[in-house]
Amino acid sequence: MKNKFKIFFVSPEVSPFAKTGGLAEVSGALPKALKERGHDMRMMMPNYRAVNERKFTLRDVIRLKDMAVPVGGQLVKASSKSSFLPDSKVQIYLLYHKQFFDRDGLYQNSAGQDYADNAERFIFFCRGCLETLKLLQWQPDLIHCNDWQTALIPVYLKTIYKDDPFFKDIPVLLSVHNLADQGIFEAAVVQKAGLPQDMFYSGSTLEFYGKFNFLKAGLLTADTLSTVSLTYAKDIQQNAEHGMGLEGVLQARRNDLHGIANGVDYAEWNPANDKFIPNPYSAADLALKALNKQALLTRLGLAFSEETPLLAIISRLDDTMGLELVDEGYDRLVALGAQMVVLGTGDEKYHKMLARLAKKYPRQLSVTLRFDNALAHLIQAGADMLLKPSRYEPCGLGQIQAMRYGNIPIVHAAGGLAETVQNYDPRTENGSGFVFKKYDADDMLKAIERAIKVFQDKKRWAKLMKNAMKQDYSWEAAAEKYTKLYARLVARRKR
């Protein structure tokens, strides 16, 4: 059938099996949406200790027992089990090796330090994925790789496997979700990867300031590339801060770099049937949102008033999230008559900053320093505005989730935030949120003031909420864009 492909989707983490961040959410949702479009989807990830084999009904695959996977000049024995993404017919293989994956963390130990053998672990995973395909005798039309942990797959297809007829004309798409984490290792890892030493020299595909960079190698050998928004795709080519040292590589491949915004699972993030909120609602009964606001503020110990604007921050707490702007501008924010709730965890310095502000303004600010999915849903349903002043943001999901709940985003014009939130125009009453362009507290406060002014006009605010709730960032829309990209990729490779 036209534009229906056999797709091998490879990711180092997949929700709900094992997760550290947004990549797992993408990997758990996009393949389902692609399957619903008629593609033949198979997936692969490592079988970490965190994977609950009983809960997800992992089954042995006879032909994938005692696989021989080359790592560092030796054959490492491995095995794979099979399962399905929950509530789908997407088959997933989980590659196991006790020494590499039977650990508490996915990439780091309990002290937050990267495992010393991460290079070997993901060399093993990349080679294991390709050996699995051969043992299954399943030839995909393309391979979709994600982040540095899978980035050696296109390298291997262009080197070790280039003369293997099984892999002839199988192109690779490499998607970048986290450019900051590149898989950079000592030069000696080239030998462990089984690659010719003469491939490593200054300025080569593998070399990055004297070290072996997995992501750089993948970016230069994959047939095409994608990242998680059009704006971010431009930013990482043109801006050294966003490009993380790879802006030259990305600029060189600009014609092959595509931006496709992430989607949101509207089956989970839907105020009409959200199991975590006391008063489900829709755009037709927005009055119920105020009851969720009251429930949220009662739970957090703040006074409730429909007339008082409630801002929310739901975020990891680190240097990229714009929290210094919040610190600098918070006194003025309180003077505007607003309340704020914060949910997140991260760097200790931001924990201390927020604790200081909460102590100073106990009636205006509630801070919850942990990950709490149920509370995140209640905040989206109860808050009036979501503040995301990120310094940079590849895509971001919080602002997309917020719009479905009529929780109006106030965002810095960075990456996917600028792409997914349309600045409100008071003349036309079009838009879905408020966008500020300068990364400073003054510009952020001006955007908040604009939002509060509209909030005070209940008729205009209700229309803005409905505008936001109509936005479509479903995975179905993203899957359609990926399908078009796959079609071009396969057609180009087979010409």
HELIX and SHEET records of a PDB file:
HELIX    1   1 GLY A   22  GLU A   36  1                                  15    
HELIX    2   2 ILE A   62  LEU A   64  5                                   3    
HELIX    3   3 LYS A   98  PHE A  101  1                                   4    
HELIX    4   4 ASN A  118  LEU A  136  1                                  19    
HELIX    5   5 TRP A  148  THR A  150  5                                   3    
HELIX    6   6 LEU A  152  LYS A  158  1                                   7    
HELIX    7   7 PRO A  165  PHE A  167  5                                   3    
HELIX    8   8 VAL A  189  LYS A  192  1                                   4    
HELIX    9   9 GLN A  197  MET A  199  5                                   3    
HELIX   10  10 PHE A  214  THR A  221  1                                   8    
HELIX   11  11 LEU A  230  GLN A  238  1                                   9    
HELIX   12  12 ALA A  240  GLY A  243  1                                   4    
HELIX   13  13 GLU A  247  ALA A  252  1                                   6    
HELIX   14  14 ARG A  254  ASP A  256  5                                   3    
HELIX   15  15 ALA A  287  LEU A  300  1                                  14    
HELIX   16  16 LEU A  323  ALA A  335  1                                  13    
HELIX   17  17 GLU A  348  LYS A  360  1                                  13    
HELIX   18  18 ASN A  373  GLY A  382  1                                  10    
HELIX   19  19 GLY A  398  ARG A  404  1                                   7    
HELIX   20  20 GLY A  415  THR A  420  1                                   6    
HELIX   21  21 ALA A  441  PHE A  455  1                                  15    
HELIX   22  22 LYS A  458  MET A  469  1                                  12    
HELIX   23  23 TRP A  475  LYS A  494  1                                  20    
SHEET    1   A 9 ARG A  59  ASP A  60  0                                        
SHEET    2   A 9 GLN A  74  PHE A  84 -1                                        
SHEET    3   A 9 GLN A  91  TYR A  96 -1                                        
SHEET    4   A 9 ASP A  40  PRO A  46  1                                        
SHEET    5   A 9 LYS A   6  VAL A  10  1                                        
SHEET    6   A 9 LEU A 142  ASN A 146  1                                        
SHEET    7   A 9 VAL A 172  VAL A 176  1                                        
SHEET    8   A 9 THR A 224  THR A 227  1                                        
SHEET    9   A 9 LEU A 257  GLY A 259  1                                        
SHEET    1   B 3 ARG A  59  ASP A  60  0                                        
SHEET    2   B 3 GLN A  74  PHE A  84 -1                                        
SHEET    3   B 3 MET A  67  VAL A  71 -1                                        
SHEET    1   C 3 ILE A 184  PHE A 185  0                                        
SHEET    2   C 3 LYS A 211  ASN A 213 -1                                        
SHEET    3   C 3 GLU A 207  PHE A 208 -1                                        
SHEET    1   D 6 LEU A 365  THR A 368  0                                        
SHEET    2   D 6 GLN A 339  LEU A 343  1                                        
SHEET    3   D 6 LEU A 310  ILE A 314  1                                        
SHEET    4   D 6 MET A 385  LYS A 388  1                                        
SHEET    5   D 6 ILE A 408  HIS A 412  1                                        
SHEET    6   D 6 PHE A 434  PHE A 436  1                                        
END                                                                             
